[in-house]
Amino acid sequence: MWSLFTYYHLVILVLIAVWVFVFVSLKELRREMLVLGGMVAFLFPLMLVLGTHGEKIAFTFSRVTIADFLFAFFLAGLAGTLFHVIFGKHYHRLPYRLRRKPREEESHAQFWFLRLFGLLFAFLWAIAFLVVTLPLPLPYAALLVAAILAMLMVANRHDLLLDCIWSMVLTTIVVFIAASMASYFAEIDFTIAPLLSNTTLWNIPVDLLIWSATFGLALGPLYEYIRRFDLRS
């Protein structure tokens, strides 16, 4: 039966299983999982293409498959919520420092979705800038931009420091376990779009781990930051 699935498909199946468990178990996190997953899945193909040299854009985009959308969707949803799941954190609305007028409060509630999308889009272009100017391999550029974004969020919201760190660690662990399980049933396929090198660590593609750390570091605290949610036990 397992021969019907590729290595990449098996990794995604494990991520789906964990995602479904979290989605069913914790109703509070469902919107975050769907919003982050949907946005990142929509933008992920652009992330793989931005910063690519002109003659390679068509080739790179041709490698993008439905599996990449699924990988981005489910990994993003987990990256934004694993910290909550493991440490039992819950959302609490942060108090406003200054009392807002009703119209300002309404505007804040209506446009958080656009701010989140805008920040993710800026994240992509920052990655493209690093790939073109330094240049850095795409996964490493993404991780560097994620680190910068995390530092900016933590500088403004010190309470998100542990969220950043643990989201990165937990997301990487989940993908490491998923990839380890997949390696028992299928050989690593280095032709999939997210993998740009053949380097492995304990028979796990290093690029896959870097993408996981990137998602956790950037997306772990992003929803709370944009929506001004505080995390408490």
C-alpha positions as YAML, in Angstrom:
chain: A
units: angstrom
residues:
- id: 1
  name: MET
  ca: [0.00, 0.00, 0.00]
- id: 2
  name: TRP
  ca: [2.73, 2.45, 0.95]
- id: 3
  name: SER
  ca: [4.32, 2.01, -2.48]
- id: 4
  name: LEU
  ca: [1.46, 4.10, -3.87]
- id: 5
  name: PHE
  ca: [2.84, 7.17, -2.09]
- id: 6
  name: THR
  ca: [6.06, 9.08, -2.68]
- id: 7
  name: TYR
  ca: [8.31, 10.28, 0.12]
- id: 8
  name: TYR
  ca: [6.84, 13.78, -0.12]
- id: 9
  name: HIS
  ca: [3.28, 12.46, -0.04]
- id: 10
  name: LEU
  ca: [4.02, 10.46, 3.12]
- id: 11
  name: VAL
  ca: [5.46, 13.53, 4.85]
- id: 12
  name: ILE
  ca: [2.31, 15.47, 3.96]
- id: 13
  name: LEU
  ca: [0.05, 12.64, 5.17]
- id: 14
  name: VAL
  ca: [1.67, 12.77, 8.61]
- id: 15
  name: LEU
  ca: [1.27, 16.56, 8.69]
- id: 16
  name: ILE
  ca: [-2.39, 16.17, 7.72]
- id: 17
  name: ALA
  ca: [-2.95, 13.67, 10.54]
- id: 18
  name: VAL
  ca: [-1.45, 16.04, 13.13]
- id: 19
  name: TRP
  ca: [-3.33, 19.01, 11.64]
- id: 20
  name: VAL
  ca: [-6.67, 17.19, 11.78]
- id: 21
  name: PHE
  ca: [-6.05, 16.15, 15.40]
- id: 22
  name: VAL
  ca: [-5.34, 19.75, 16.43]
- id: 23
  name: PHE
  ca: [-8.24, 21.12, 14.38]
- id: 24
  name: VAL
  ca: [-10.74, 18.70, 15.89]
- id: 25
  name: SER
  ca: [-9.40, 18.99, 19.45]
- id: 26
  name: LEU
  ca: [-9.04, 22.75, 19.81]
- id: 27
  name: LYS
  ca: [-11.89, 24.82, 18.42]
- id: 28
  name: GLU
  ca: [-10.20, 28.09, 19.42]
- id: 29
  name: LEU
  ca: [-7.37, 27.53, 16.93]
- id: 30
  name: ARG
  ca: [-9.44, 26.60, 13.89]
- id: 31
  name: ARG
  ca: [-9.67, 30.08, 12.36]
- id: 32
  name: GLU
  ca: [-5.93, 30.65, 12.75]
- id: 33
  name: MET
  ca: [-5.14, 27.30, 11.14]
- id: 34
  name: LEU
  ca: [-7.39, 27.99, 8.16]
- id: 35
  name: VAL
  ca: [-6.34, 31.61, 7.68]
- id: 36
  name: LEU
  ca: [-2.59, 31.03, 7.94]
- id: 37
  name: GLY
  ca: [-2.77, 27.84, 5.92]
- id: 38
  name: GLY
  ca: [-4.84, 29.41, 3.16]
- id: 39
  name: MET
  ca: [-2.66, 32.50, 2.84]
- id: 40
  name: VAL
  ca: [0.63, 30.63, 2.85]
- id: 41
  name: ALA
  ca: [-0.62, 27.99, 0.40]
- id: 42
  name: PHE
  ca: [-1.70, 30.80, -1.92]
- id: 43
  name: LEU
  ca: [1.66, 32.58, -1.68]
- id: 44
  name: PHE
  ca: [4.00, 29.57, -1.45]
- id: 45
  name: PRO
  ca: [4.42, 29.11, -5.23]
- id: 46
  name: LEU
  ca: [5.44, 32.77, -5.47]
- id: 47
  name: MET
  ca: [7.99, 32.18, -2.72]
- id: 48
  name: LEU
  ca: [9.55, 29.41, -4.80]
- id: 49
  name: VAL
  ca: [9.73, 31.61, -7.91]
- id: 50
  name: LEU
  ca: [10.59, 35.09, -6.59]
- id: 51
  name: GLY
  ca: [14.29, 35.79, -6.84]
- id: 52
  name: THR
  ca: [14.79, 33.05, -9.44]
- id: 53
  name: HIS
  ca: [16.81, 34.03, -12.49]
- id: 54
  name: GLY
  ca: [14.68, 34.74, -15.52]
- id: 55
  name: GLU
  ca: [15.60, 31.66, -17.52]
- id: 56
  name: LYS
  ca: [14.78, 29.41, -14.54]
- id: 57
  name: ILE
  ca: [11.39, 30.87, -13.57]
- id: 58
  name: ALA
  ca: [9.37, 28.69, -15.95]
- id: 59
  name: PHE
  ca: [11.28, 25.58, -14.91]
- id: 60
  name: THR
  ca: [10.88, 26.33, -11.19]
- id: 61
  name: PHE
  ca: [7.17, 27.07, -11.50]
- id: 62
  name: SER
  ca: [6.65, 23.90, -13.54]
- id: 63
  name: ARG
  ca: [7.91, 21.89, -10.55]
- id: 64
  name: VAL
  ca: [5.18, 23.25, -8.27]
- id: 65
  name: THR
  ca: [2.46, 20.64, -7.68]
- id: 66
  name: ILE
  ca: [-0.72, 20.31, -5.66]
- id: 67
  name: ALA
  ca: [1.42, 18.56, -3.04]
- id: 68
  name: ASP
  ca: [3.32, 21.83, -2.49]
- id: 69
  name: PHE
  ca: [0.06, 23.66, -1.81]
- id: 70
  name: LEU
  ca: [-0.93, 20.95, 0.66]
- id: 71
  name: PHE
  ca: [2.51, 21.01, 2.31]
- id: 72
  name: ALA
  ca: [2.33, 24.79, 2.75]
- id: 73
  name: PHE
  ca: [-1.27, 24.75, 3.99]
- id: 74
  name: PHE
  ca: [-0.93, 22.09, 6.65]
- id: 75
  name: LEU
  ca: [2.57, 23.09, 7.78]
- id: 76
  name: ALA
  ca: [1.52, 26.74, 8.13]
- id: 77
  name: GLY
  ca: [-1.51, 25.80, 10.20]
- id: 78
  name: LEU
  ca: [0.62, 23.71, 12.53]
- id: 79
  name: ALA
  ca: [3.40, 26.29, 12.75]
- id: 80
  name: GLY
  ca: [0.95, 28.89, 14.03]
- id: 81
  name: THR
  ca: [-0.67, 26.66, 16.65]
- id: 82
  name: LEU
  ca: [1.75, 24.04, 18.03]
- id: 83
  name: PHE
  ca: [2.90, 26.39, 20.78]
- id: 84
  name: HIS
  ca: [-0.70, 26.68, 21.96]
- id: 85
  name: VAL
  ca: [-1.25, 22.94, 21.81]
- id: 86
  name: ILE
  ca: [1.87, 21.87, 23.70]
- id: 87
  name: PHE
  ca: [1.87, 24.59, 26.36]
- id: 88
  name: GLY
  ca: [-1.89, 25.00, 26.75]
- id: 89
  name: LYS
  ca: [-1.94, 28.69, 25.81]
- id: 90
  name: HIS
  ca: [-5.22, 30.49, 25.15]
- id: 91
  name: TYR
  ca: [-6.13, 33.78, 23.50]
- id: 92
  name: HIS
  ca: [-6.93, 36.91, 25.49]
- id: 93
  name: ARG
  ca: [-7.49, 40.27, 23.85]
- id: 94
  name: LEU
  ca: [-4.77, 42.74, 24.76]
- id: 95
  name: PRO
  ca: [-6.04, 45.93, 26.40]
- id: 96
  name: TYR
  ca: [-5.61, 49.06, 24.31]
- id: 97
  name: ARG
  ca: [-3.05, 51.46, 25.70]
- id: 98
  name: LEU
  ca: [-5.22, 54.39, 24.72]
- id: 99
  name: ARG
  ca: [-8.96, 54.22, 24.49]
- id: 100
  name: ARG
  ca: [-9.96, 54.00, 20.87]
- id: 101
  name: LYS
  ca: [-12.99, 55.62, 19.34]
- id: 102
  name: PRO
  ca: [-15.71, 53.21, 18.18]
- id: 103
  name: ARG
  ca: [-14.89, 53.87, 14.52]
- id: 104
  name: GLU
  ca: [-11.19, 53.10, 15.13]
- id: 105
  name: GLU
  ca: [-12.04, 49.87, 16.95]
- id: 106
  name: GLU
  ca: [-14.28, 48.81, 14.07]
- id: 107
  name: SER
  ca: [-11.52, 49.58, 11.56]
- id: 108
  name: HIS
  ca: [-9.02, 47.55, 13.58]
- id: 109
  name: ALA
  ca: [-11.35, 44.54, 13.57]
- id: 110
  name: GLN
  ca: [-12.13, 44.75, 9.86]
- id: 111
  name: PHE
  ca: [-8.63, 45.10, 8.43]
- id: 112
  name: TRP
  ca: [-6.54, 42.61, 10.42]
- id: 113
  name: PHE
  ca: [-6.93, 40.13, 7.54]
- id: 114
  name: LEU
  ca: [-5.46, 42.61, 5.05]
- id: 115
  name: ARG
  ca: [-2.60, 43.49, 7.40]
- id: 116
  name: LEU
  ca: [-1.78, 39.81, 7.78]
- id: 117
  name: PHE
  ca: [-1.80, 39.27, 4.03]
- id: 118
  name: GLY
  ca: [0.28, 42.41, 3.46]
- id: 119
  name: LEU
  ca: [2.91, 41.33, 5.98]
- id: 120
  name: LEU
  ca: [3.17, 37.89, 4.39]
- id: 121
  name: PHE
  ca: [3.52, 39.46, 0.95]
- id: 122
  name: ALA
  ca: [6.27, 41.78, 2.21]
- id: 123
  name: PHE
  ca: [7.92, 38.68, 3.69]
- id: 124
  name: LEU
  ca: [8.07, 37.14, 0.22]
- id: 125
  name: TRP
  ca: [9.62, 40.19, -1.40]
- id: 126
  name: ALA
  ca: [12.23, 40.45, 1.37]
- id: 127
  name: ILE
  ca: [13.21, 36.86, 0.58]
- id: 128
  name: ALA
  ca: [13.45, 37.68, -3.12]
- id: 129
  name: PHE
  ca: [15.65, 40.69, -2.31]
- id: 130
  name: LEU
  ca: [18.11, 38.55, -0.33]
- id: 131
  name: VAL
  ca: [18.20, 35.84, -3.01]
- id: 132
  name: VAL
  ca: [19.03, 38.41, -5.69]
- id: 133
  name: THR
  ca: [21.41, 40.68, -3.78]
- id: 134
  name: LEU
  ca: [23.51, 38.43, -1.53]
- id: 135
  name: PRO
  ca: [22.78, 35.84, -3.11]
- id: 136
  name: LEU
  ca: [21.53, 33.18, -0.73]
- id: 137
  name: PRO
  ca: [19.85, 29.84, -1.46]
- id: 138
  name: LEU
  ca: [16.10, 30.27, -1.18]
- id: 139
  name: PRO
  ca: [15.53, 28.24, 2.04]
- id: 140
  name: TYR
  ca: [18.35, 30.07, 3.87]
- id: 141
  name: ALA
  ca: [17.10, 33.46, 2.68]
- id: 142
  name: ALA
  ca: [13.61, 32.58, 3.93]
- id: 143
  name: LEU
  ca: [14.98, 31.57, 7.34]
- id: 144
  name: LEU
  ca: [16.99, 34.81, 7.63]
- id: 145
  name: VAL
  ca: [13.95, 36.95, 6.78]
- id: 146
  name: ALA
  ca: [11.87, 34.93, 9.25]
- id: 147
  name: ALA
  ca: [14.46, 35.65, 11.96]
- id: 148
  name: ILE
  ca: [14.37, 39.38, 11.18]
- id: 149
  name: LEU
  ca: [10.56, 39.38, 11.23]
- id: 150
  name: ALA
  ca: [10.55, 37.50, 14.54]
- id: 151
  name: MET
  ca: [12.98, 40.00, 16.09]
- id: 152
  name: LEU
  ca: [10.80, 42.91, 14.97]
- id: 153
  name: MET
  ca: [7.70, 41.33, 16.48]
- id: 154
  name: VAL
  ca: [9.47, 40.48, 19.73]
- id: 155
  name: ALA
  ca: [10.92, 44.01, 19.97]
- id: 156
  name: ASN
  ca: [7.36, 45.33, 19.93]
- id: 157
  name: ARG
  ca: [5.80, 42.44, 21.90]
- id: 158
  name: HIS
  ca: [8.21, 40.85, 24.37]
- id: 159
  name: ASP
  ca: [5.58, 38.29, 25.35]
- id: 160
  name: LEU
  ca: [5.96, 36.64, 21.93]
- id: 161
  name: LEU
  ca: [9.60, 35.59, 22.42]
- id: 162
  name: LEU
  ca: [8.81, 32.09, 23.68]
- id: 163
  name: ASP
  ca: [6.17, 31.72, 20.98]
- id: 164
  name: CYS
  ca: [8.79, 32.42, 18.30]
- id: 165
  name: ILE
  ca: [11.38, 30.04, 19.73]
- id: 166
  name: TRP
  ca: [9.11, 27.15, 20.62]
- id: 167
  name: SER
  ca: [7.06, 27.41, 17.42]
- id: 168
  name: MET
  ca: [10.29, 27.05, 15.42]
- id: 169
  name: VAL
  ca: [11.48, 24.10, 17.53]
- id: 170
  name: LEU
  ca: [8.15, 22.27, 17.60]
- id: 171
  name: THR
  ca: [7.43, 22.73, 13.90]
- id: 172
  name: THR
  ca: [10.88, 21.41, 13.01]
- id: 173
  name: ILE
  ca: [10.41, 18.41, 15.33]
- id: 174
  name: VAL
  ca: [7.04, 17.53, 13.79]
- id: 175
  name: VAL
  ca: [8.46, 17.67, 10.26]
- id: 176
  name: PHE
  ca: [11.55, 15.73, 11.35]
- id: 177
  name: ILE
  ca: [9.33, 12.97, 12.74]
- id: 178
  name: ALA
  ca: [7.14, 13.00, 9.62]
- id: 179
  name: ALA
  ca: [10.18, 12.81, 7.33]
- id: 180
  name: SER
  ca: [11.75, 10.05, 9.43]
- id: 181
  name: MET
  ca: [8.57, 7.99, 9.17]
- id: 182
  name: ALA
  ca: [8.38, 8.61, 5.43]
- id: 183
  name: SER
  ca: [11.99, 7.50, 4.92]
- id: 184
  name: TYR
  ca: [11.07, 3.99, 6.12]
- id: 185
  name: PHE
  ca: [8.68, 3.53, 3.21]
- id: 186
  name: ALA
  ca: [10.09, 5.59, 0.34]
- id: 187
  name: GLU
  ca: [13.29, 7.09, -0.96]
- id: 188
  name: ILE
  ca: [13.83, 10.84, -0.73]
- id: 189
  name: ASP
  ca: [12.75, 12.63, -3.89]
- id: 190
  name: PHE
  ca: [15.07, 15.59, -4.40]
- id: 191
  name: THR
  ca: [13.15, 16.79, -7.47]
- id: 192
  name: ILE
  ca: [10.32, 18.31, -5.42]
- id: 193
  name: ALA
  ca: [10.16, 22.09, -5.55]
- id: 194
  name: PRO
  ca: [11.01, 22.98, -1.90]
- id: 195
  name: LEU
  ca: [14.30, 21.00, -2.02]
- id: 196
  name: LEU
  ca: [17.14, 22.80, -3.79]
- id: 197
  name: SER
  ca: [20.02, 20.65, -2.52]
- id: 198
  name: ASN
  ca: [20.69, 16.98, -1.82]
- id: 199
  name: THR
  ca: [22.12, 17.61, 1.64]
- id: 200
  name: THR
  ca: [20.64, 15.43, 4.38]
- id: 201
  name: LEU
  ca: [20.83, 15.26, 8.16]
- id: 202
  name: TRP
  ca: [20.11, 11.81, 9.63]
- id: 203
  name: ASN
  ca: [18.59, 10.93, 6.25]
- id: 204
  name: ILE
  ca: [16.28, 13.97, 6.38]
- id: 205
  name: PRO
  ca: [16.61, 16.69, 3.70]
- id: 206
  name: VAL
  ca: [18.17, 19.75, 5.33]
- id: 207
  name: ASP
  ca: [16.10, 22.07, 3.12]
- id: 208
  name: LEU
  ca: [12.92, 20.50, 4.51]
- id: 209
  name: LEU
  ca: [14.06, 21.23, 8.08]
- id: 210
  name: ILE
  ca: [15.01, 24.79, 7.17]
- id: 211
  name: TRP
  ca: [11.57, 25.41, 5.67]
- id: 212
  name: SER
  ca: [10.02, 24.00, 8.84]
- id: 213
  name: ALA
  ca: [12.08, 26.28, 11.07]
- id: 214
  name: THR
  ca: [11.17, 29.22, 8.82]
- id: 215
  name: PHE
  ca: [7.45, 28.54, 9.06]
- id: 216
  name: GLY
  ca: [7.58, 28.12, 12.82]
- id: 217
  name: LEU
  ca: [9.69, 31.20, 13.47]
- id: 218
  name: ALA
  ca: [7.69, 33.54, 11.25]
- id: 219
  name: LEU
  ca: [4.18, 32.16, 11.53]
- id: 220
  name: GLY
  ca: [4.17, 31.03, 15.15]
- id: 221
  name: PRO
  ca: [3.58, 34.51, 16.62]
- id: 222
  name: LEU
  ca: [2.29, 36.27, 13.50]
- id: 223
  name: TYR
  ca: [-1.45, 35.76, 14.05]
- id: 224
  name: GLU
  ca: [-1.24, 36.84, 17.70]
- id: 225
  name: TYR
  ca: [0.84, 39.86, 16.72]
- id: 226
  name: ILE
  ca: [-1.54, 41.08, 14.03]
- id: 227
  name: ARG
  ca: [-4.70, 40.44, 16.04]
- id: 228
  name: ARG
  ca: [-3.24, 41.79, 19.29]
- id: 229
  name: PHE
  ca: [-3.92, 38.56, 21.15]
- id: 230
  name: ASP
  ca: [-2.18, 37.78, 24.43]
- id: 231
  name: LEU
  ca: [-1.27, 34.18, 25.26]
- id: 232
  name: ARG
  ca: [-2.00, 32.87, 28.74]
- id: 233
  name: SER
  ca: [-2.33, 29.43, 30.25]
...
